[in-house]
Amino acid sequence: MKPELFQEVIINCDFSEYKIAKGDVAILNDFVTDPAGEEGCVLEIYTAVGTFVILVTLPVENIEPLKPTDRLSVRSCVSLTPIS
């Protein structure tokens, strides 16, 4: 099932280059297609208190919609400075 735009989604694997971990929650902003035809998604990621962290494009297979059985948890970021 494809998540809807502007909904919260779960990232299902680590992306250390962006300091994103499996289980992080993001807001789905858009779907995009790269020149090779692969579908991706544009995501906004925030801290638990709403500080913007990063806007990133990831492959669409690396996100999942939130489910009623999901439970949120908190982890500390290495850096609270937004990634540029």
PyMOL Python script that loads the backbone (N, CA, C, O; Angstrom):
from pymol import cmd

cmd.read_pdbstr("""\
ATOM      1  N   MET A   1       0.840  -1.179   0.000  1.00  0.00           N
ATOM      2  CA  MET A   1       0.000   0.000   0.000  1.00  0.00           C
ATOM      3  C   MET A   1       0.889   1.247   0.000  1.00  0.00           C
ATOM      4  O   MET A   1       1.781   1.380   0.837  1.00  0.00           O
ATOM      5  N   LYS A   2       0.642   2.140  -0.926  1.00  0.00           N
ATOM      6  CA  LYS A   2       1.431   3.354  -1.064  1.00  0.00           C
ATOM      7  C   LYS A   2       0.931   4.405  -0.060  1.00  0.00           C
ATOM      8  O   LYS A   2      -0.264   4.697  -0.018  1.00  0.00           O
ATOM      9  N   PRO A   3       1.836   4.972   0.744  1.00  0.00           N
ATOM     10  CA  PRO A   3       1.414   6.002   1.705  1.00  0.00           C
ATOM     11  C   PRO A   3       0.890   7.244   0.984  1.00  0.00           C
ATOM     12  O   PRO A   3       1.244   7.506  -0.165  1.00  0.00           O
ATOM     13  N   GLU A   4       0.052   7.994   1.673  1.00  0.00           N
ATOM     14  CA  GLU A   4      -0.493   9.231   1.128  1.00  0.00           C
ATOM     15  C   GLU A   4       0.449  10.396   1.408  1.00  0.00           C
ATOM     16  O   GLU A   4       1.180  10.399   2.399  1.00  0.00           O
ATOM     17  N   LEU A   5       0.419  11.385   0.515  1.00  0.00           N
ATOM     18  CA  LEU A   5       1.234  12.577   0.707  1.00  0.00           C
ATOM     19  C   LEU A   5       0.878  13.284   2.011  1.00  0.00           C
ATOM     20  O   LEU A   5      -0.273  13.275   2.449  1.00  0.00           O
ATOM     21  N   PHE A   6       1.878  13.888   2.611  1.00  0.00           N
ATOM     22  CA  PHE A   6       1.774  14.698   3.826  1.00  0.00           C
ATOM     23  C   PHE A   6       1.383  13.887   5.065  1.00  0.00           C
ATOM     24  O   PHE A   6       0.934  14.444   6.067  1.00  0.00           O
ATOM     25  N   GLN A   7       1.561  12.569   4.983  1.00  0.00           N
ATOM     26  CA  GLN A   7       1.327  11.695   6.126  1.00  0.00           C
ATOM     27  C   GLN A   7       2.671  11.286   6.716  1.00  0.00           C
ATOM     28  O   GLN A   7       3.698  11.327   6.040  1.00  0.00           O
ATOM     29  N   GLU A   8       2.649  10.892   7.981  1.00  0.00           N
ATOM     30  CA  GLU A   8       3.857  10.375   8.607  1.00  0.00           C
ATOM     31  C   GLU A   8       4.096   8.942   8.133  1.00  0.00           C
ATOM     32  O   GLU A   8       3.165   8.147   8.011  1.00  0.00           O
ATOM     33  N   VAL A   9       5.368   8.635   7.869  1.00  0.00           N
ATOM     34  CA  VAL A   9       5.771   7.305   7.437  1.00  0.00           C
ATOM     35  C   VAL A   9       6.957   6.862   8.280  1.00  0.00           C
ATOM     36  O   VAL A   9       7.588   7.672   8.958  1.00  0.00           O
ATOM     37  N   ILE A  10       7.251   5.577   8.231  1.00  0.00           N
ATOM     38  CA  ILE A  10       8.385   4.997   8.940  1.00  0.00           C
ATOM     39  C   ILE A  10       9.477   4.667   7.914  1.00  0.00           C
ATOM     40  O   ILE A  10       9.192   4.131   6.843  1.00  0.00           O
ATOM     41  N   ILE A  11      10.711   4.991   8.252  1.00  0.00           N
ATOM     42  CA  ILE A  11      11.848   4.612   7.417  1.00  0.00           C
ATOM     43  C   ILE A  11      12.274   3.206   7.849  1.00  0.00           C
ATOM     44  O   ILE A  11      12.455   2.951   9.040  1.00  0.00           O
ATOM     45  N   ASN A  12      12.436   2.285   6.874  1.00  0.00           N
ATOM     46  CA  ASN A  12      12.647   0.880   7.224  1.00  0.00           C
ATOM     47  C   ASN A  12      14.090   0.379   7.109  1.00  0.00           C
ATOM     48  O   ASN A  12      14.320  -0.830   7.149  1.00  0.00           O
ATOM     49  N   CYS A  13      15.061   1.281   6.968  1.00  0.00           N
ATOM     50  CA  CYS A  13      16.472   0.891   7.031  1.00  0.00           C
ATOM     51  C   CYS A  13      17.324   2.108   7.378  1.00  0.00           C
ATOM     52  O   CYS A  13      16.857   3.245   7.312  1.00  0.00           O
ATOM     53  N   ASP A  14      18.570   1.858   7.744  1.00  0.00           N
ATOM     54  CA  ASP A  14      19.476   2.935   8.145  1.00  0.00           C
ATOM     55  C   ASP A  14      20.070   3.632   6.922  1.00  0.00           C
ATOM     56  O   ASP A  14      20.352   3.000   5.904  1.00  0.00           O
ATOM     57  N   PHE A  15      20.253   4.948   7.046  1.00  0.00           N
ATOM     58  CA  PHE A  15      20.964   5.761   6.066  1.00  0.00           C
ATOM     59  C   PHE A  15      21.949   6.614   6.847  1.00  0.00           C
ATOM     60  O   PHE A  15      21.675   7.775   7.149  1.00  0.00           O
ATOM     61  N   SER A  16      23.104   6.027   7.176  1.00  0.00           N
ATOM     62  CA  SER A  16      24.079   6.699   8.038  1.00  0.00           C
ATOM     63  C   SER A  16      24.578   8.009   7.434  1.00  0.00           C
ATOM     64  O   SER A  16      24.923   8.936   8.166  1.00  0.00           O
ATOM     65  N   GLU A  17      24.620   8.091   6.108  1.00  0.00           N
ATOM     66  CA  GLU A  17      25.092   9.323   5.479  1.00  0.00           C
ATOM     67  C   GLU A  17      24.179  10.513   5.771  1.00  0.00           C
ATOM     68  O   GLU A  17      24.599  11.664   5.655  1.00  0.00           O
ATOM     69  N   TYR A  18      22.920  10.233   6.152  1.00  0.00           N
ATOM     70  CA  TYR A  18      21.964  11.287   6.504  1.00  0.00           C
ATOM     71  C   TYR A  18      21.634  11.301   7.997  1.00  0.00           C
ATOM     72  O   TYR A  18      20.812  12.100   8.445  1.00  0.00           O
ATOM     73  N   LYS A  19      22.276  10.416   8.768  1.00  0.00           N
ATOM     74  CA  LYS A  19      21.982  10.247  10.198  1.00  0.00           C
ATOM     75  C   LYS A  19      20.515   9.872  10.415  1.00  0.00           C
ATOM     76  O   LYS A  19      19.860  10.370  11.331  1.00  0.00           O
ATOM     77  N   ILE A  20      20.019   8.990   9.557  1.00  0.00           N
ATOM     78  CA  ILE A  20      18.651   8.475   9.637  1.00  0.00           C
ATOM     79  C   ILE A  20      18.730   7.001  10.003  1.00  0.00           C
ATOM     80  O   ILE A  20      19.545   6.263   9.450  1.00  0.00           O
ATOM     81  N   ALA A  21      17.884   6.572  10.936  1.00  0.00           N
ATOM     82  CA  ALA A  21      17.898   5.177  11.372  1.00  0.00           C
ATOM     83  C   ALA A  21      16.550   4.504  11.117  1.00  0.00           C
ATOM     84  O   ALA A  21      15.503   5.149  11.063  1.00  0.00           O
ATOM     85  N   LYS A  22      16.618   3.203  10.964  1.00  0.00           N
ATOM     86  CA  LYS A  22      15.398   2.400  10.831  1.00  0.00           C
ATOM     87  C   LYS A  22      14.471   2.741  11.990  1.00  0.00           C
ATOM     88  O   LYS A  22      14.896   2.770  13.145  1.00  0.00           O
ATOM     89  N   GLY A  23      13.211   2.997  11.680  1.00  0.00           N
ATOM     90  CA  GLY A  23      12.230   3.336  12.698  1.00  0.00           C
ATOM     91  C   GLY A  23      11.991   4.827  12.838  1.00  0.00           C
ATOM     92  O   GLY A  23      11.035   5.235  13.499  1.00  0.00           O
ATOM     93  N   ASP A  24      12.847   5.659  12.226  1.00  0.00           N
ATOM     94  CA  ASP A  24      12.608   7.103  12.272  1.00  0.00           C
ATOM     95  C   ASP A  24      11.301   7.426  11.558  1.00  0.00           C
ATOM     96  O   ASP A  24      10.923   6.764  10.591  1.00  0.00           O
ATOM     97  N   VAL A  25      10.627   8.444  12.048  1.00  0.00           N
ATOM     98  CA  VAL A  25       9.371   8.901  11.460  1.00  0.00           C
ATOM     99  C   VAL A  25       9.667  10.118  10.592  1.00  0.00           C
ATOM    100  O   VAL A  25      10.450  10.985  10.979  1.00  0.00           O
ATOM    101  N   ALA A  26       9.041  10.183   9.421  1.00  0.00           N
ATOM    102  CA  ALA A  26       9.221  11.293   8.497  1.00  0.00           C
ATOM    103  C   ALA A  26       7.870  11.693   7.924  1.00  0.00           C
ATOM    104  O   ALA A  26       6.902  10.936   8.002  1.00  0.00           O
ATOM    105  N   ILE A  27       7.814  12.876   7.356  1.00  0.00           N
ATOM    106  CA  ILE A  27       6.612  13.335   6.657  1.00  0.00           C
ATOM    107  C   ILE A  27       6.864  13.205   5.164  1.00  0.00           C
ATOM    108  O   ILE A  27       7.862  13.707   4.648  1.00  0.00           O
ATOM    109  N   LEU A  28       5.956  12.528   4.475  1.00  0.00           N
ATOM    110  CA  LEU A  28       6.068  12.294   3.037  1.00  0.00           C
ATOM    111  C   LEU A  28       5.579  13.529   2.290  1.00  0.00           C
ATOM    112  O   LEU A  28       4.400  13.876   2.359  1.00  0.00           O
ATOM    113  N   ASN A  29       6.503  14.203   1.564  1.00  0.00           N
ATOM    114  CA  ASN A  29       6.150  15.431   0.842  1.00  0.00           C
ATOM    115  C   ASN A  29       5.824  15.227  -0.621  1.00  0.00           C
ATOM    116  O   ASN A  29       4.986  15.943  -1.170  1.00  0.00           O
ATOM    117  N   ASP A  30       6.473  14.257  -1.273  1.00  0.00           N
ATOM    118  CA  ASP A  30       6.264  14.104  -2.710  1.00  0.00           C
ATOM    119  C   ASP A  30       6.821  12.767  -3.173  1.00  0.00           C
ATOM    120  O   ASP A  30       7.644  12.154  -2.493  1.00  0.00           O
ATOM    121  N   PHE A  31       6.368  12.327  -4.327  1.00  0.00           N
ATOM    122  CA  PHE A  31       6.945  11.186  -5.021  1.00  0.00           C
ATOM    123  C   PHE A  31       7.687  11.727  -6.237  1.00  0.00           C
ATOM    124  O   PHE A  31       7.191  12.626  -6.916  1.00  0.00           O
ATOM    125  N   VAL A  32       8.865  11.188  -6.515  1.00  0.00           N
ATOM    126  CA  VAL A  32       9.678  11.621  -7.653  1.00  0.00           C
ATOM    127  C   VAL A  32      10.217  10.390  -8.377  1.00  0.00           C
ATOM    128  O   VAL A  32      10.271   9.297  -7.815  1.00  0.00           O
ATOM    129  N   THR A  33      10.611  10.587  -9.628  1.00  0.00           N
ATOM    130  CA  THR A  33      11.209   9.506 -10.413  1.00  0.00           C
ATOM    131  C   THR A  33      12.563   9.979 -10.911  1.00  0.00           C
ATOM    132  O   THR A  33      12.674  11.070 -11.471  1.00  0.00           O
ATOM    133  N   ASP A  34      13.598   9.162 -10.710  1.00  0.00           N
ATOM    134  CA  ASP A  34      14.936   9.557 -11.177  1.00  0.00           C
ATOM    135  C   ASP A  34      15.078   9.215 -12.667  1.00  0.00           C
ATOM    136  O   ASP A  34      14.224   8.527 -13.224  1.00  0.00           O
ATOM    137  N   PRO A  35      16.146   9.689 -13.311  1.00  0.00           N
ATOM    138  CA  PRO A  35      16.314   9.436 -14.755  1.00  0.00           C
ATOM    139  C   PRO A  35      16.325   7.957 -15.139  1.00  0.00           C
ATOM    140  O   PRO A  35      15.998   7.615 -16.275  1.00  0.00           O
ATOM    141  N   ALA A  36      16.696   7.078 -14.209  1.00  0.00           N
ATOM    142  CA  ALA A  36      16.707   5.646 -14.507  1.00  0.00           C
ATOM    143  C   ALA A  36      15.329   5.017 -14.350  1.00  0.00           C
ATOM    144  O   ALA A  36      15.157   3.828 -14.621  1.00  0.00           O
ATOM    145  N   GLY A  37      14.345   5.804 -13.915  1.00  0.00           N
ATOM    146  CA  GLY A  37      12.981   5.302 -13.762  1.00  0.00           C
ATOM    147  C   GLY A  37      12.640   4.784 -12.384  1.00  0.00           C
ATOM    148  O   GLY A  37      11.533   4.290 -12.168  1.00  0.00           O
ATOM    149  N   GLU A  38      13.575   4.886 -11.437  1.00  0.00           N
ATOM    150  CA  GLU A  38      13.319   4.425 -10.070  1.00  0.00           C
ATOM    151  C   GLU A  38      12.471   5.451  -9.326  1.00  0.00           C
ATOM    152  O   GLU A  38      12.722   6.654  -9.408  1.00  0.00           O
ATOM    153  N   GLU A  39      11.454   4.964  -8.593  1.00  0.00           N
ATOM    154  CA  GLU A  39      10.588   5.868  -7.836  1.00  0.00           C
ATOM    155  C   GLU A  39      11.192   6.165  -6.470  1.00  0.00           C
ATOM    156  O   GLU A  39      11.670   5.271  -5.771  1.00  0.00           O
ATOM    157  N   GLY A  40      11.158   7.424  -6.116  1.00  0.00           N
ATOM    158  CA  GLY A  40      11.657   7.855  -4.817  1.00  0.00           C
ATOM    159  C   GLY A  40      10.609   8.702  -4.110  1.00  0.00           C
ATOM    160  O   GLY A  40       9.521   8.941  -4.633  1.00  0.00           O
ATOM    161  N   CYS A  41      10.956   9.142  -2.927  1.00  0.00           N
ATOM    162  CA  CYS A  41      10.052   9.996  -2.172  1.00  0.00           C
ATOM    163  C   CYS A  41      10.861  11.069  -1.448  1.00  0.00           C
ATOM    164  O   CYS A  41      11.984  10.838  -1.000  1.00  0.00           O
ATOM    165  N   VAL A  42      10.252  12.244  -1.350  1.00  0.00           N
ATOM    166  CA  VAL A  42      10.867  13.371  -0.660  1.00  0.00           C
ATOM    167  C   VAL A  42      10.301  13.390   0.751  1.00  0.00           C
ATOM    168  O   VAL A  42       9.085  13.415   0.942  1.00  0.00           O
ATOM    169  N   LEU A  43      11.196  13.379   1.743  1.00  0.00           N
ATOM    170  CA  LEU A  43      10.793  13.276   3.144  1.00  0.00           C
ATOM    171  C   LEU A  43      11.352  14.426   3.969  1.00  0.00           C
ATOM    172  O   LEU A  43      12.482  14.867   3.760  1.00  0.00           O
ATOM    173  N   GLU A  44      10.538  14.907   4.917  1.00  0.00           N
ATOM    174  CA  GLU A  44      10.998  15.866   5.925  1.00  0.00           C
ATOM    175  C   GLU A  44      11.154  15.113   7.229  1.00  0.00           C
ATOM    176  O   GLU A  44      10.286  14.329   7.614  1.00  0.00           O
ATOM    177  N   ILE A  45      12.276  15.357   7.914  1.00  0.00           N
ATOM    178  CA  ILE A  45      12.501  14.706   9.200  1.00  0.00           C
ATOM    179  C   ILE A  45      12.720  15.785  10.253  1.00  0.00           C
ATOM    180  O   ILE A  45      13.453  16.750  10.034  1.00  0.00           O
ATOM    181  N   TYR A  46      12.071  15.601  11.401  1.00  0.00           N
ATOM    182  CA  TYR A  46      12.119  16.536  12.512  1.00  0.00           C
ATOM    183  C   TYR A  46      12.532  15.809  13.785  1.00  0.00           C
ATOM    184  O   TYR A  46      12.443  14.584  13.872  1.00  0.00           O
ATOM    185  N   THR A  47      12.988  16.585  14.778  1.00  0.00           N
ATOM    186  CA  THR A  47      13.217  16.004  16.106  1.00  0.00           C
ATOM    187  C   THR A  47      11.863  15.831  16.791  1.00  0.00           C
ATOM    188  O   THR A  47      10.833  16.252  16.265  1.00  0.00           O
ATOM    189  N   ALA A  48      11.878  15.212  17.961  1.00  0.00           N
ATOM    190  CA  ALA A  48      10.642  14.970  18.711  1.00  0.00           C
ATOM    191  C   ALA A  48       9.944  16.265  19.120  1.00  0.00           C
ATOM    192  O   ALA A  48       8.730  16.268  19.326  1.00  0.00           O
ATOM    193  N   VAL A  49      10.691  17.365  19.242  1.00  0.00           N
ATOM    194  CA  VAL A  49      10.082  18.642  19.639  1.00  0.00           C
ATOM    195  C   VAL A  49       9.817  19.554  18.439  1.00  0.00           C
ATOM    196  O   VAL A  49       9.459  20.719  18.614  1.00  0.00           O
ATOM    197  N   GLY A  50       9.989  19.032  17.227  1.00  0.00           N
ATOM    198  CA  GLY A  50       9.610  19.768  16.039  1.00  0.00           C
ATOM    199  C   GLY A  50      10.689  20.584  15.359  1.00  0.00           C
ATOM    200  O   GLY A  50      10.383  21.390  14.481  1.00  0.00           O
ATOM    201  N   THR A  51      11.948  20.397  15.741  1.00  0.00           N
ATOM    202  CA  THR A  51      13.044  21.085  15.071  1.00  0.00           C
ATOM    203  C   THR A  51      13.364  20.371  13.762  1.00  0.00           C
ATOM    204  O   THR A  51      13.574  19.158  13.742  1.00  0.00           O
ATOM    205  N   PHE A  52      13.399  21.129  12.672  1.00  0.00           N
ATOM    206  CA  PHE A  52      13.705  20.549  11.365  1.00  0.00           C
ATOM    207  C   PHE A  52      15.117  19.968  11.376  1.00  0.00           C
ATOM    208  O   PHE A  52      16.050  20.594  11.880  1.00  0.00           O
ATOM    209  N   VAL A  53      15.267  18.756  10.812  1.00  0.00           N
ATOM    210  CA  VAL A  53      16.568  18.096  10.725  1.00  0.00           C
ATOM    211  C   VAL A  53      17.058  18.056   9.287  1.00  0.00           C
ATOM    212  O   VAL A  53      18.152  18.539   8.994  1.00  0.00           O
ATOM    213  N   ILE A  54      16.257  17.484   8.377  1.00  0.00           N
ATOM    214  CA  ILE A  54      16.723  17.300   6.998  1.00  0.00           C
ATOM    215  C   ILE A  54      15.540  17.067   6.062  1.00  0.00           C
ATOM    216  O   ILE A  54      14.507  16.525   6.454  1.00  0.00           O
ATOM    217  N   LEU A  55      15.724  17.490   4.822  1.00  0.00           N
ATOM    218  CA  LEU A  55      14.839  17.161   3.712  1.00  0.00           C
ATOM    219  C   LEU A  55      15.651  16.231   2.823  1.00  0.00           C
ATOM    220  O   LEU A  55      16.732  16.603   2.368  1.00  0.00           O
ATOM    221  N   VAL A  56      15.153  15.037   2.570  1.00  0.00           N
ATOM    222  CA  VAL A  56      15.940  14.022   1.875  1.00  0.00           C
ATOM    223  C   VAL A  56      15.059  13.251   0.898  1.00  0.00           C
ATOM    224  O   VAL A  56      13.854  13.115   1.109  1.00  0.00           O
ATOM    225  N   THR A  57      15.668  12.752  -0.167  1.00  0.00           N
ATOM    226  CA  THR A  57      14.972  11.876  -1.114  1.00  0.00           C
ATOM    227  C   THR A  57      15.528  10.476  -0.956  1.00  0.00           C
ATOM    228  O   THR A  57      16.737  10.258  -1.044  1.00  0.00           O
ATOM    229  N   LEU A  58      14.623   9.520  -0.719  1.00  0.00           N
ATOM    230  CA  LEU A  58      15.002   8.119  -0.542  1.00  0.00           C
ATOM    231  C   LEU A  58      14.189   7.251  -1.490  1.00  0.00           C
ATOM    232  O   LEU A  58      13.130   7.672  -1.955  1.00  0.00           O
ATOM    233  N   PRO A  59      14.669   6.038  -1.786  1.00  0.00           N
ATOM    234  CA  PRO A  59      13.861   5.112  -2.588  1.00  0.00           C
ATOM    235  C   PRO A  59      12.532   4.814  -1.889  1.00  0.00           C
ATOM    236  O   PRO A  59      12.488   4.655  -0.669  1.00  0.00           O
ATOM    237  N   VAL A  60      11.467   4.741  -2.658  1.00  0.00           N
ATOM    238  CA  VAL A  60      10.130   4.544  -2.089  1.00  0.00           C
ATOM    239  C   VAL A  60      10.018   3.226  -1.326  1.00  0.00           C
ATOM    240  O   VAL A  60       9.202   3.117  -0.410  1.00  0.00           O
ATOM    241  N   GLU A  61      10.825   2.220  -1.687  1.00  0.00           N
ATOM    242  CA  GLU A  61      10.743   0.941  -0.970  1.00  0.00           C
ATOM    243  C   GLU A  61      11.304   1.039   0.454  1.00  0.00           C
ATOM    244  O   GLU A  61      11.192   0.089   1.228  1.00  0.00           O
ATOM    245  N   ASN A  62      11.898   2.166   0.796  1.00  0.00           N
ATOM    246  CA  ASN A  62      12.464   2.337   2.137  1.00  0.00           C
ATOM    247  C   ASN A  62      11.555   3.076   3.099  1.00  0.00           C
ATOM    248  O   ASN A  62      11.995   3.521   4.159  1.00  0.00           O
ATOM    249  N   ILE A  63      10.278   3.210   2.732  1.00  0.00           N
ATOM    250  CA  ILE A  63       9.305   3.790   3.658  1.00  0.00           C
ATOM    251  C   ILE A  63       8.098   2.877   3.778  1.00  0.00           C
ATOM    252  O   ILE A  63       7.796   2.093   2.879  1.00  0.00           O
ATOM    253  N   GLU A  64       7.411   2.996   4.914  1.00  0.00           N
ATOM    254  CA  GLU A  64       6.190   2.235   5.160  1.00  0.00           C
ATOM    255  C   GLU A  64       5.189   3.154   5.849  1.00  0.00           C
ATOM    256  O   GLU A  64       5.587   4.042   6.603  1.00  0.00           O
ATOM    257  N   PRO A  65       3.902   2.957   5.603  1.00  0.00           N
ATOM    258  CA  PRO A  65       2.922   3.750   6.341  1.00  0.00           C
ATOM    259  C   PRO A  65       2.919   3.361   7.819  1.00  0.00           C
ATOM    260  O   PRO A  65       3.241   2.223   8.162  1.00  0.00           O
ATOM    261  N   LEU A  66       2.563   4.286   8.680  1.00  0.00           N
ATOM    262  CA  LEU A  66       2.379   3.952  10.096  1.00  0.00           C
ATOM    263  C   LEU A  66       1.205   2.989  10.228  1.00  0.00           C
ATOM    264  O   LEU A  66       0.210   3.106   9.513  1.00  0.00           O
ATOM    265  N   LYS A  67       1.328   2.045  11.141  1.00  0.00           N
ATOM    266  CA  LYS A  67       0.253   1.078  11.396  1.00  0.00           C
ATOM    267  C   LYS A  67      -0.298   1.290  12.800  1.00  0.00           C
ATOM    268  O   LYS A  67       0.418   1.796  13.665  1.00  0.00           O
ATOM    269  N   PRO A  68      -1.529   0.924  13.045  1.00  0.00           N
ATOM    270  CA  PRO A  68      -2.117   1.097  14.377  1.00  0.00           C
ATOM    271  C   PRO A  68      -1.344   0.372  15.485  1.00  0.00           C
ATOM    272  O   PRO A  68      -1.451   0.737  16.655  1.00  0.00           O
ATOM    273  N   THR A  69      -0.576  -0.643  15.120  1.00  0.00           N
ATOM    274  CA  THR A  69       0.175  -1.400  16.125  1.00  0.00           C
ATOM    275  C   THR A  69       1.579  -0.857  16.367  1.00  0.00           C
ATOM    276  O   THR A  69       2.297  -1.365  17.228  1.00  0.00           O
ATOM    277  N   ASP A  70       1.985   0.187  15.605  1.00  0.00           N
ATOM    278  CA  ASP A  70       3.321   0.766  15.790  1.00  0.00           C
ATOM    279  C   ASP A  70       3.397   1.528  17.106  1.00  0.00           C
ATOM    280  O   ASP A  70       2.426   2.144  17.543  1.00  0.00           O
ATOM    281  N   ARG A  71       4.565   1.472  17.725  1.00  0.00           N
ATOM    282  CA  ARG A  71       4.821   2.202  18.965  1.00  0.00           C
ATOM    283  C   ARG A  71       6.032   3.099  18.724  1.00  0.00           C
ATOM    284  O   ARG A  71       7.059   2.639  18.224  1.00  0.00           O
ATOM    285  N   LEU A  72       5.911   4.376  19.078  1.00  0.00           N
ATOM    286  CA  LEU A  72       7.012   5.316  18.887  1.00  0.00           C
ATOM    287  C   LEU A  72       7.999   5.222  20.034  1.00  0.00           C
ATOM    288  O   LEU A  72       7.624   4.909  21.164  1.00  0.00           O
ATOM    289  N   SER A  73       9.269   5.498  19.739  1.00  0.00           N
ATOM    290  CA  SER A  73      10.302   5.566  20.763  1.00  0.00           C
ATOM    291  C   SER A  73      11.196   6.760  20.441  1.00  0.00           C
ATOM    292  O   SER A  73      11.069   7.373  19.381  1.00  0.00           O
ATOM    293  N   VAL A  74      12.085   7.078  21.348  1.00  0.00           N
ATOM    294  CA  VAL A  74      12.951   8.240  21.175  1.00  0.00           C
ATOM    295  C   VAL A  74      14.403   7.786  21.206  1.00  0.00           C
ATOM    296  O   VAL A  74      14.777   6.936  22.014  1.00  0.00           O
ATOM    297  N   ARG A  75      15.222   8.356  20.323  1.00  0.00           N
ATOM    298  CA  ARG A  75      16.658   8.127  20.345  1.00  0.00           C
ATOM    299  C   ARG A  75      17.328   9.483  20.200  1.00  0.00           C
ATOM    300  O   ARG A  75      16.780  10.385  19.565  1.00  0.00           O
ATOM    301  N   SER A  76      18.495   9.629  20.776  1.00  0.00           N
ATOM    302  CA  SER A  76      19.223  10.887  20.678  1.00  0.00           C
ATOM    303  C   SER A  76      19.986  10.923  19.370  1.00  0.00           C
ATOM    304  O   SER A  76      20.508   9.906  18.914  1.00  0.00           O
ATOM    305  N   CYS A  77      20.046  12.096  18.773  1.00  0.00           N
ATOM    306  CA  CYS A  77      20.836  12.307  17.559  1.00  0.00           C
ATOM    307  C   CYS A  77      22.264  12.634  17.964  1.00  0.00           C
ATOM    308  O   CYS A  77      22.495  13.217  19.023  1.00  0.00           O
ATOM    309  N   VAL A  78      23.213  12.262  17.132  1.00  0.00           N
ATOM    310  CA  VAL A  78      24.602  12.605  17.374  1.00  0.00           C
ATOM    311  C   VAL A  78      24.759  14.108  17.381  1.00  0.00           C
ATOM    312  O   VAL A  78      25.501  14.660  18.193  1.00  0.00           O
ATOM    313  N   SER A  79      24.057  14.772  16.471  1.00  0.00           N
ATOM    314  CA  SER A  79      24.129  16.227  16.374  1.00  0.00           C
ATOM    315  C   SER A  79      22.720  16.776  16.267  1.00  0.00           C
ATOM    316  O   SER A  79      21.923  16.285  15.468  1.00  0.00           O
ATOM    317  N   LEU A  80      22.406  17.778  17.052  1.00  0.00           N
ATOM    318  CA  LEU A  80      21.102  18.415  16.942  1.00  0.00           C
ATOM    319  C   LEU A  80      21.117  19.525  15.911  1.00  0.00           C
ATOM    320  O   LEU A  80      20.091  20.159  15.664  1.00  0.00           O
ATOM    321  N   THR A  81      22.279  19.767  15.302  1.00  0.00           N
ATOM    322  CA  THR A  81      22.380  20.770  14.257  1.00  0.00           C
ATOM    323  C   THR A  81      21.779  20.212  12.989  1.00  0.00           C
ATOM    324  O   THR A  81      22.099  19.089  12.598  1.00  0.00           O
ATOM    325  N   PRO A  82      20.898  20.985  12.324  1.00  0.00           N
ATOM    326  CA  PRO A  82      20.342  20.496  11.053  1.00  0.00           C
ATOM    327  C   PRO A  82      21.462  20.149  10.082  1.00  0.00           C
ATOM    328  O   PRO A  82      22.497  20.813  10.046  1.00  0.00           O
ATOM    329  N   ILE A  83      21.241  19.098   9.293  1.00  0.00           N
ATOM    330  CA  ILE A  83      22.218  18.676   8.294  1.00  0.00           C
ATOM    331  C   ILE A  83      22.012  19.538   7.062  1.00  0.00           C
ATOM    332  O   ILE A  83      20.882  19.692   6.598  1.00  0.00           O
ATOM    333  N   SER A  84      23.086  20.103   6.525  1.00  0.00           N
ATOM    334  CA  SER A  84      22.951  20.945   5.330  1.00  0.00           C
ATOM    335  C   SER A  84      23.248  20.170   4.078  1.00  0.00           C
ATOM    336  O   SER A  84      23.182  20.722   2.980  1.00  0.00           O
TER     337      SER A  84
END
""", "prot")
cmd.dss("prot")
cmd.show_as("cartoon", "prot")
cmd.util.cbc("prot")
cmd.orient("prot")
